Each structure stands twice: as structure tokens, then as C-alpha cells.
């Protein structure tokens, strides 16, 4: 992959994380977590789609469909894990 492809995937994953943050309404640190989780999910989804030959919405050498699906799954999993309380019933 050339650098432009990496930059496009990075920008798209950042936008997905920001939109998810707007939808779920969190603070600054949740925004940072959602963006990082989105980056990881996007590029893992890209790599899995590439190795599996999942040809949905390819943009050059970027497997966009797999990246978006991976990012969305990672964002929902990250949100779910962020809701776990270490001491249930105890207010912060």
C-alpha cells in the first residue's frame, strides 16, 4: 500500500470514531479512546479482509468494506467494555 492509502484509511477511521463519539455522547477521553479503537479495528478489518479475499468496496489496495466493518465492531466492543464497572453499585 502506498502512503496515500494509509492516510485515507486513517482519516476514514478517525471520522468513524468521531461520529460514534457524537452518537454515544462522551467526554474528551472517550473521544480519544473511540478514535484509537476505531484505528485498530479499521486496520485489523482491512488485514482480515485482505487475507480472506473479501472484495467489498475496494479502493485501490485498501479493503474499505472490511475496514469499516472492523471499525464498527471494534467501536461497539470498546463502548461495551467502557461501561463495565469495577465495583458494581458504587457511584463514582
Backbone atoms as SQL, in Angstrom:
CREATE TABLE atoms (id INTEGER PRIMARY KEY, chain TEXT, resi INTEGER, resn TEXT, atom TEXT, x REAL, y REAL, z REAL);
INSERT INTO atoms VALUES
  (1, 'A', 1, 'UNK', 'N', 0.853, -1.180, 0.000),
  (2, 'A', 1, 'UNK', 'CA', 0.000, 0.000, 0.000),
  (3, 'A', 1, 'UNK', 'C', 0.893, 1.236, 0.000),
  (4, 'A', 2, 'UNK', 'N', 0.459, 2.222, -0.740),
  (5, 'A', 2, 'UNK', 'CA', 1.218, 3.474, -0.761),
  (6, 'A', 2, 'UNK', 'C', 0.767, 4.384, 0.381),
  (7, 'A', 3, 'UNK', 'N', 1.531, 5.434, 0.671),
  (8, 'A', 3, 'UNK', 'CA', 1.195, 6.308, 1.811),
  (9, 'A', 3, 'UNK', 'C', -0.185, 6.962, 1.707),
  (10, 'A', 4, 'UNK', 'N', -0.631, 7.285, 0.498),
  (11, 'A', 4, 'UNK', 'CA', -1.947, 7.904, 0.347),
  (12, 'A', 4, 'UNK', 'C', -3.063, 6.970, 0.812),
  (13, 'A', 5, 'UNK', 'N', -2.891, 5.682, 0.594),
  (14, 'A', 5, 'UNK', 'CA', -3.884, 4.704, 1.036),
  (15, 'A', 5, 'UNK', 'C', -3.934, 4.630, 2.555),
  (16, 'A', 6, 'UNK', 'N', -2.771, 4.633, 3.192),
  (17, 'A', 6, 'UNK', 'CA', -2.728, 4.643, 4.658),
  (18, 'A', 6, 'UNK', 'C', -3.380, 5.908, 5.220),
  (19, 'A', 7, 'UNK', 'N', -3.101, 7.043, 4.608),
  (20, 'A', 7, 'UNK', 'CA', -3.669, 8.309, 5.088),
  (21, 'A', 7, 'UNK', 'C', -5.185, 8.314, 4.920),
  (22, 'A', 8, 'UNK', 'N', -5.685, 7.814, 3.775),
  (23, 'A', 8, 'UNK', 'CA', -7.129, 7.751, 3.554),
  (24, 'A', 8, 'UNK', 'C', -7.796, 6.851, 4.584),
  (25, 'A', 9, 'UNK', 'N', -7.217, 5.680, 4.852),
  (26, 'A', 9, 'UNK', 'CA', -7.775, 4.776, 5.866),
  (27, 'A', 9, 'UNK', 'C', -7.734, 5.381, 7.251),
  (28, 'A', 10, 'UNK', 'N', -6.653, 6.084, 7.563),
  (29, 'A', 10, 'UNK', 'CA', -6.507, 6.731, 8.867),
  (30, 'A', 10, 'UNK', 'C', -7.561, 7.821, 9.053),
  (31, 'A', 11, 'UNK', 'N', -7.783, 8.641, 7.999),
  (32, 'A', 11, 'UNK', 'CA', -8.786, 9.714, 8.072),
  (33, 'A', 11, 'UNK', 'C', -10.186, 9.122, 8.207),
  (34, 'A', 12, 'UNK', 'N', -10.480, 8.091, 7.430),
  (35, 'A', 12, 'UNK', 'CA', -11.805, 7.478, 7.492),
  (36, 'A', 12, 'UNK', 'C', -12.063, 6.846, 8.863),
  (37, 'A', 13, 'UNK', 'N', -11.068, 6.161, 9.413),
  (38, 'A', 13, 'UNK', 'CA', -11.231, 5.556, 10.745),
  (39, 'A', 13, 'UNK', 'C', -11.403, 6.632, 11.812),
  (40, 'A', 14, 'UNK', 'N', -10.696, 7.759, 11.673),
  (41, 'A', 14, 'UNK', 'CA', -10.848, 8.862, 12.621),
  (42, 'A', 14, 'UNK', 'C', -12.263, 9.433, 12.547),
  (43, 'A', 15, 'UNK', 'N', -12.782, 9.589, 11.341),
  (44, 'A', 15, 'UNK', 'CA', -14.145, 10.100, 11.187),
  (45, 'A', 15, 'UNK', 'C', -15.169, 9.139, 11.778),
  (46, 'A', 16, 'UNK', 'N', -14.972, 7.838, 11.587),
  (47, 'A', 16, 'UNK', 'CA', -15.899, 6.862, 12.175),
  (48, 'A', 16, 'UNK', 'C', -15.888, 6.943, 13.700),
  (49, 'A', 17, 'UNK', 'N', -14.705, 7.078, 14.287),
  (50, 'A', 17, 'UNK', 'CA', -14.604, 7.210, 15.743),
  (51, 'A', 17, 'UNK', 'C', -15.252, 8.479, 16.250),
  (52, 'A', 18, 'UNK', 'N', -15.096, 9.587, 15.517),
  (53, 'A', 18, 'UNK', 'CA', -15.691, 10.857, 15.933),
  (54, 'A', 18, 'UNK', 'C', -17.214, 10.815, 15.822),
  (55, 'A', 19, 'UNK', 'N', -17.727, 10.223, 14.754),
  (56, 'A', 19, 'UNK', 'CA', -19.183, 10.116, 14.594),
  (57, 'A', 19, 'UNK', 'C', -19.771, 9.212, 15.673),
  (58, 'A', 20, 'UNK', 'N', -19.085, 8.117, 15.993),
  (59, 'A', 20, 'UNK', 'CA', -19.548, 7.242, 17.068),
  (60, 'A', 20, 'UNK', 'C', -19.562, 7.983, 18.393),
  (61, 'A', 21, 'UNK', 'N', -18.554, 8.808, 18.624),
  (62, 'A', 21, 'UNK', 'CA', -18.494, 9.604, 19.861),
  (63, 'A', 21, 'UNK', 'C', -19.660, 10.583, 19.923),
  (64, 'A', 22, 'UNK', 'N', -19.989, 11.227, 18.816),
  (65, 'A', 22, 'UNK', 'CA', -21.132, 12.143, 18.796),
  (66, 'A', 22, 'UNK', 'C', -22.432, 11.407, 19.069),
  (67, 'A', 23, 'UNK', 'N', -22.538, 10.178, 18.568),
  (68, 'A', 23, 'UNK', 'CA', -23.754, 9.399, 18.763),
  (69, 'A', 23, 'UNK', 'C', -23.881, 8.941, 20.214),
  (70, 'A', 24, 'UNK', 'N', -22.791, 8.468, 20.808),
  (71, 'A', 24, 'UNK', 'CA', -22.842, 7.944, 22.174),
  (72, 'A', 24, 'UNK', 'C', -22.576, 9.001, 23.239),
  (73, 'A', 25, 'UNK', 'N', -22.145, 10.181, 22.864),
  (74, 'A', 25, 'UNK', 'CA', -22.009, 11.322, 23.759),
  (75, 'A', 25, 'UNK', 'C', -21.142, 11.029, 24.980),
  (76, 'A', 26, 'UNK', 'N', -19.837, 11.206, 24.807),
  (77, 'A', 26, 'UNK', 'CA', -18.908, 11.009, 25.915),
  (78, 'A', 26, 'UNK', 'C', -18.038, 12.233, 26.087),
  (79, 'A', 27, 'UNK', 'N', -17.114, 12.170, 26.992),
  (80, 'A', 27, 'UNK', 'CA', -16.198, 13.271, 27.226),
  (81, 'A', 27, 'UNK', 'C', -14.990, 13.209, 26.308),
  (82, 'A', 28, 'UNK', 'N', -13.985, 14.033, 26.616),
  (83, 'A', 28, 'UNK', 'CA', -12.788, 14.112, 25.787),
  (84, 'A', 28, 'UNK', 'C', -12.038, 12.793, 25.748),
  (85, 'A', 29, 'UNK', 'N', -11.881, 12.140, 26.891),
  (86, 'A', 29, 'UNK', 'CA', -11.109, 10.906, 26.920),
  (87, 'A', 29, 'UNK', 'C', -11.832, 9.775, 26.213),
  (88, 'A', 30, 'UNK', 'N', -13.150, 9.794, 26.229),
  (89, 'A', 30, 'UNK', 'CA', -13.887, 8.790, 25.454),
  (90, 'A', 30, 'UNK', 'C', -13.678, 9.012, 23.965),
  (91, 'A', 31, 'UNK', 'N', -13.581, 10.277, 23.545),
  (92, 'A', 31, 'UNK', 'CA', -13.292, 10.574, 22.141),
  (93, 'A', 31, 'UNK', 'C', -11.940, 9.995, 21.746),
  (94, 'A', 32, 'UNK', 'N', -10.945, 10.188, 22.585),
  (95, 'A', 32, 'UNK', 'CA', -9.604, 9.657, 22.309),
  (96, 'A', 32, 'UNK', 'C', -9.648, 8.134, 22.236),
  (97, 'A', 33, 'UNK', 'N', -10.345, 7.511, 23.166),
  (98, 'A', 33, 'UNK', 'CA', -10.447, 6.045, 23.176),
  (99, 'A', 33, 'UNK', 'C', -11.171, 5.554, 21.934),
  (100, 'A', 34, 'UNK', 'N', -12.286, 6.195, 21.568),
  (101, 'A', 34, 'UNK', 'CA', -13.039, 5.765, 20.396),
  (102, 'A', 34, 'UNK', 'C', -12.219, 5.905, 19.117),
  (103, 'A', 35, 'UNK', 'N', -11.451, 6.951, 18.993),
  (104, 'A', 35, 'UNK', 'CA', -10.639, 7.130, 17.786),
  (105, 'A', 35, 'UNK', 'C', -9.546, 6.069, 17.716),
  (106, 'A', 36, 'UNK', 'N', -8.880, 5.793, 18.817),
  (107, 'A', 36, 'UNK', 'CA', -7.826, 4.773, 18.818),
  (108, 'A', 36, 'UNK', 'C', -8.409, 3.392, 18.542),
  (109, 'A', 37, 'UNK', 'N', -9.538, 3.088, 19.169),
  (110, 'A', 37, 'UNK', 'CA', -10.196, 1.797, 18.934),
  (111, 'A', 37, 'UNK', 'C', -10.639, 1.693, 17.475),
  (112, 'A', 38, 'UNK', 'N', -11.105, 2.788, 16.912),
  (113, 'A', 38, 'UNK', 'CA', -11.520, 2.791, 15.518),
  (114, 'A', 38, 'UNK', 'C', -10.345, 2.550, 14.584),
  (115, 'A', 39, 'UNK', 'N', -9.189, 3.147, 14.877),
  (116, 'A', 39, 'UNK', 'CA', -7.990, 2.905, 14.062),
  (117, 'A', 39, 'UNK', 'C', -7.604, 1.435, 14.090),
  (118, 'A', 40, 'UNK', 'N', -7.565, 0.876, 15.288),
  (119, 'A', 40, 'UNK', 'CA', -7.170, -0.526, 15.435),
  (120, 'A', 40, 'UNK', 'C', -8.155, -1.441, 14.710),
  (121, 'A', 41, 'UNK', 'N', -9.455, -1.212, 14.910),
  (122, 'A', 41, 'UNK', 'CA', -10.472, -2.035, 14.266),
  (123, 'A', 41, 'UNK', 'C', -10.453, -1.909, 12.755),
  (124, 'A', 42, 'UNK', 'N', -10.218, -0.694, 12.255),
  (125, 'A', 42, 'UNK', 'CA', -10.207, -0.481, 10.813),
  (126, 'A', 42, 'UNK', 'C', -9.068, -1.248, 10.161),
  (127, 'A', 43, 'UNK', 'N', -7.879, -1.122, 10.704),
  (128, 'A', 43, 'UNK', 'CA', -6.746, -1.783, 10.065),
  (129, 'A', 43, 'UNK', 'C', -6.731, -3.293, 10.312),
  (130, 'A', 44, 'UNK', 'N', -7.276, -3.751, 11.431),
  (131, 'A', 44, 'UNK', 'CA', -7.442, -5.196, 11.611),
  (132, 'A', 44, 'UNK', 'C', -8.480, -5.738, 10.632),
  (133, 'A', 45, 'UNK', 'N', -9.579, -5.003, 10.450),
  (134, 'A', 45, 'UNK', 'CA', -10.596, -5.407, 9.480),
  (135, 'A', 45, 'UNK', 'C', -10.045, -5.424, 8.065),
  (136, 'A', 46, 'UNK', 'N', -9.210, -4.446, 7.749),
  (137, 'A', 46, 'UNK', 'CA', -8.567, -4.404, 6.434),
  (138, 'A', 46, 'UNK', 'C', -7.682, -5.627, 6.231),
  (139, 'A', 47, 'UNK', 'N', -6.872, -5.951, 7.231),
  (140, 'A', 47, 'UNK', 'CA', -5.962, -7.096, 7.108),
  (141, 'A', 47, 'UNK', 'C', -6.716, -8.426, 7.022),
  (142, 'A', 48, 'UNK', 'N', -7.785, -8.554, 7.790),
  (143, 'A', 48, 'UNK', 'CA', -8.580, -9.785, 7.745),
  (144, 'A', 48, 'UNK', 'C', -9.268, -9.910, 6.388),
  (145, 'A', 49, 'UNK', 'N', -9.821, -8.816, 5.882),
  (146, 'A', 49, 'UNK', 'CA', -10.473, -8.853, 4.572),
  (147, 'A', 49, 'UNK', 'C', -9.465, -9.155, 3.468),
  (148, 'A', 50, 'UNK', 'N', -8.277, -8.625, 3.602),
  (149, 'A', 50, 'UNK', 'CA', -7.227, -8.873, 2.606),
  (150, 'A', 50, 'UNK', 'C', -6.816, -10.340, 2.603),
  (151, 'A', 51, 'UNK', 'N', -6.638, -10.917, 3.781),
  (152, 'A', 51, 'UNK', 'CA', -6.218, -12.318, 3.849),
  (153, 'A', 51, 'UNK', 'C', -7.338, -13.276, 3.460),
  (154, 'A', 52, 'UNK', 'N', -8.597, -12.880, 3.691),
  (155, 'A', 52, 'UNK', 'CA', -9.731, -13.733, 3.353),
  (156, 'A', 52, 'UNK', 'C', -10.211, -13.525, 1.920),
  (157, 'A', 53, 'UNK', 'N', -9.726, -12.480, 1.250),
  (158, 'A', 53, 'UNK', 'CA', -10.172, -12.194, -0.114),
  (159, 'A', 53, 'UNK', 'C', -11.566, -11.599, -0.173),
  (160, 'A', 54, 'UNK', 'N', -11.945, -10.872, 0.847),
  (161, 'A', 54, 'UNK', 'CA', -13.269, -10.234, 0.944),
  (162, 'A', 54, 'UNK', 'C', -13.260, -8.955, 0.106),
  (163, 'A', 55, 'UNK', 'N', -13.775, -9.032, -1.111),
  (164, 'A', 55, 'UNK', 'CA', -13.694, -7.917, -2.061),
  (165, 'A', 55, 'UNK', 'C', -14.958, -7.068, -2.050),
  (166, 'A', 56, 'UNK', 'N', -15.148, -6.295, -1.000),
  (167, 'A', 56, 'UNK', 'CA', -16.288, -5.388, -0.912),
  (168, 'A', 56, 'UNK', 'C', -15.760, -3.971, -0.764),
  (169, 'A', 57, 'UNK', 'N', -16.105, -3.108, -1.688),
  (170, 'A', 57, 'UNK', 'CA', -15.730, -1.685, -1.654),
  (171, 'A', 57, 'UNK', 'C', -14.215, -1.485, -1.569),
  (172, 'A', 58, 'UNK', 'N', -13.483, -2.099, -2.469),
  (173, 'A', 58, 'UNK', 'CA', -12.041, -1.869, -2.505),
  (174, 'A', 58, 'UNK', 'C', -11.758, -0.500, -3.098),
  (175, 'A', 59, 'UNK', 'N', -10.827, 0.212, -2.502),
  (176, 'A', 59, 'UNK', 'CA', -10.348, 1.485, -3.031),
  (177, 'A', 59, 'UNK', 'C', -8.846, 1.321, -3.216),
  (178, 'A', 60, 'UNK', 'N', -8.434, 1.042, -4.428),
  (179, 'A', 60, 'UNK', 'CA', -7.036, 0.737, -4.673),
  (180, 'A', 60, 'UNK', 'C', -6.674, -0.542, -3.955),
  (181, 'A', 61, 'UNK', 'N', -5.675, -0.492, -3.100),
  (182, 'A', 61, 'UNK', 'CA', -5.277, -1.673, -2.342),
  (183, 'A', 61, 'UNK', 'C', -5.875, -1.691, -0.935),
  (184, 'A', 62, 'UNK', 'N', -6.775, -0.749, -0.653),
  (185, 'A', 62, 'UNK', 'CA', -7.428, -0.678, 0.657),
  (186, 'A', 62, 'UNK', 'C', -8.743, -1.440, 0.607),
  (187, 'A', 63, 'UNK', 'N', -8.904, -2.387, 1.501),
  (188, 'A', 63, 'UNK', 'CA', -10.147, -3.150, 1.599),
  (189, 'A', 63, 'UNK', 'C', -11.093, -2.374, 2.516),
  (190, 'A', 64, 'UNK', 'N', -11.812, -1.439, 1.909),
  (191, 'A', 64, 'UNK', 'CA', -12.622, -0.482, 2.647),
  (192, 'A', 64, 'UNK', 'C', -13.789, -1.146, 3.375),
  (193, 'A', 65, 'UNK', 'N', -14.450, -2.092, 2.734),
  (194, 'A', 65, 'UNK', 'CA', -15.579, -2.771, 3.366),
  (195, 'A', 65, 'UNK', 'C', -15.179, -3.500, 4.631),
  (196, 'A', 66, 'UNK', 'N', -14.091, -4.241, 4.565),
  (197, 'A', 66, 'UNK', 'CA', -13.594, -4.946, 5.741),
  (198, 'A', 66, 'UNK', 'C', -13.137, -3.994, 6.832),
  (199, 'A', 67, 'UNK', 'N', -12.523, -2.887, 6.415),
  (200, 'A', 67, 'UNK', 'CA', -12.069, -1.893, 7.391),
  (201, 'A', 67, 'UNK', 'C', -13.218, -1.240, 8.125),
  (202, 'A', 68, 'UNK', 'N', -14.261, -0.883, 7.399),
  (203, 'A', 68, 'UNK', 'CA', -15.427, -0.246, 8.033),
  (204, 'A', 68, 'UNK', 'C', -16.124, -1.220, 8.975),
  (205, 'A', 69, 'UNK', 'N', -16.299, -2.455, 8.525),
  (206, 'A', 69, 'UNK', 'CA', -16.933, -3.460, 9.388),
  (207, 'A', 69, 'UNK', 'C', -16.091, -3.697, 10.643),
  (208, 'A', 70, 'UNK', 'N', -14.777, -3.799, 10.480),
  (209, 'A', 70, 'UNK', 'CA', -13.890, -3.990, 11.629),
  (210, 'A', 70, 'UNK', 'C', -13.924, -2.818, 12.583),
  (211, 'A', 71, 'UNK', 'N', -13.983, -1.605, 12.040),
  (212, 'A', 71, 'UNK', 'CA', -14.041, -0.414, 12.877),
  (213, 'A', 71, 'UNK', 'C', -15.339, -0.356, 13.675),
  (214, 'A', 72, 'UNK', 'N', -16.440, -0.652, 13.028),
  (215, 'A', 72, 'UNK', 'CA', -17.735, -0.609, 13.719),
  (216, 'A', 72, 'UNK', 'C', -17.799, -1.662, 14.822),
  (217, 'A', 73, 'UNK', 'N', -17.325, -2.867, 14.532),
  (218, 'A', 73, 'UNK', 'CA', -17.314, -3.918, 15.556),
  (219, 'A', 73, 'UNK', 'C', -16.423, -3.514, 16.731),
  (220, 'A', 74, 'UNK', 'N', -15.245, -2.964, 16.429),
  (221, 'A', 74, 'UNK', 'CA', -14.326, -2.551, 17.493),
  (222, 'A', 74, 'UNK', 'C', -14.918, -1.402, 18.314),
  (223, 'A', 75, 'UNK', 'N', -15.616, -0.475, 17.661),
  (224, 'A', 75, 'UNK', 'CA', -16.216, 0.643, 18.393),
  (225, 'A', 75, 'UNK', 'C', -17.312, 0.168, 19.352),
  (226, 'A', 76, 'UNK', 'N', -18.169, -0.734, 18.886),
  (227, 'A', 76, 'UNK', 'CA', -19.205, -1.249, 19.779),
  (228, 'A', 76, 'UNK', 'C', -18.603, -2.057, 20.921),
  (229, 'A', 77, 'UNK', 'N', -17.562, -2.847, 20.630),
  (230, 'A', 77, 'UNK', 'CA', -16.901, -3.610, 21.691),
  (231, 'A', 77, 'UNK', 'C', -16.207, -2.670, 22.682),
  (232, 'A', 78, 'UNK', 'N', -15.546, -1.625, 22.179),
  (233, 'A', 78, 'UNK', 'CA', -14.895, -0.660, 23.059),
  (234, 'A', 78, 'UNK', 'C', -15.888, 0.088, 23.926),
  (235, 'A', 79, 'UNK', 'N', -17.040, 0.436, 23.353),
  (236, 'A', 79, 'UNK', 'CA', -18.073, 1.108, 24.148),
  (237, 'A', 79, 'UNK', 'C', -18.615, 0.169, 25.218),
  (238, 'A', 80, 'UNK', 'N', -18.820, -1.075, 24.847),
  (239, 'A', 80, 'UNK', 'CA', -19.347, -2.046, 25.799),
  (240, 'A', 80, 'UNK', 'C', -18.365, -2.247, 26.953),
  (241, 'A', 81, 'UNK', 'N', -17.071, -2.387, 26.639),
  (242, 'A', 81, 'UNK', 'CA', -16.078, -2.565, 27.702),
  (243, 'A', 81, 'UNK', 'C', -15.924, -1.314, 28.554),
  (244, 'A', 82, 'UNK', 'N', -16.186, -0.141, 27.995),
  (245, 'A', 82, 'UNK', 'CA', -16.056, 1.083, 28.790),
  (246, 'A', 82, 'UNK', 'C', -17.213, 1.254, 29.774),
  (247, 'A', 83, 'UNK', 'N', -18.275, 0.486, 29.622),
  (248, 'A', 83, 'UNK', 'CA', -19.430, 0.567, 30.516),
  (249, 'A', 83, 'UNK', 'C', -19.309, -0.346, 31.726),
  (250, 'A', 84, 'UNK', 'N', -18.299, -1.206, 31.751),
  (251, 'A', 84, 'UNK', 'CA', -18.126, -2.151, 32.854),
  (252, 'A', 84, 'UNK', 'C', -17.650, -1.398, 34.094),
  (253, 'A', 85, 'UNK', 'N', -18.319, -1.623, 35.207),
  (254, 'A', 85, 'UNK', 'CA', -17.933, -1.000, 36.476),
  (255, 'A', 85, 'UNK', 'C', -17.036, -1.959, 37.239),
  (256, 'A', 86, 'UNK', 'N', -15.958, -1.428, 37.801),
  (257, 'A', 86, 'UNK', 'CA', -15.056, -2.300, 38.549),
  (258, 'A', 86, 'UNK', 'C', -15.671, -2.720, 39.886),
  (259, 'A', 87, 'UNK', 'N', -16.489, -1.837, 40.470),
  (260, 'A', 87, 'UNK', 'CA', -17.181, -2.138, 41.720),
  (261, 'A', 87, 'UNK', 'C', -18.667, -1.836, 41.506),
  (262, 'A', 88, 'UNK', 'N', -19.456, -2.836, 41.098),
  (263, 'A', 88, 'UNK', 'CA', -20.870, -2.588, 40.825),
  (264, 'A', 88, 'UNK', 'C', -21.608, -2.006, 42.019),
  (265, 'A', 89, 'UNK', 'N', -22.464, -1.052, 41.751),
  (266, 'A', 89, 'UNK', 'CA', -23.267, -0.445, 42.793),
  (267, 'A', 89, 'UNK', 'C', -22.607, 0.722, 43.489),
  (268, 'A', 90, 'UNK', 'N', -21.340, 0.959, 43.202),
  (269, 'A', 90, 'UNK', 'CA', -20.628, 2.064, 43.842),
  (270, 'A', 90, 'UNK', 'C', -20.569, 3.232, 42.870),
  (271, 'A', 91, 'UNK', 'N', -21.058, 4.400, 43.292),
  (272, 'A', 91, 'UNK', 'CA', -21.039, 5.572, 42.420),
  (273, 'A', 91, 'UNK', 'C', -19.655, 6.173, 42.377),
  (274, 'A', 92, 'UNK', 'N', -19.361, 6.826, 41.258),
  (275, 'A', 92, 'UNK', 'CA', -18.043, 7.465, 41.107),
  (276, 'A', 92, 'UNK', 'C', -18.024, 8.840, 41.701);
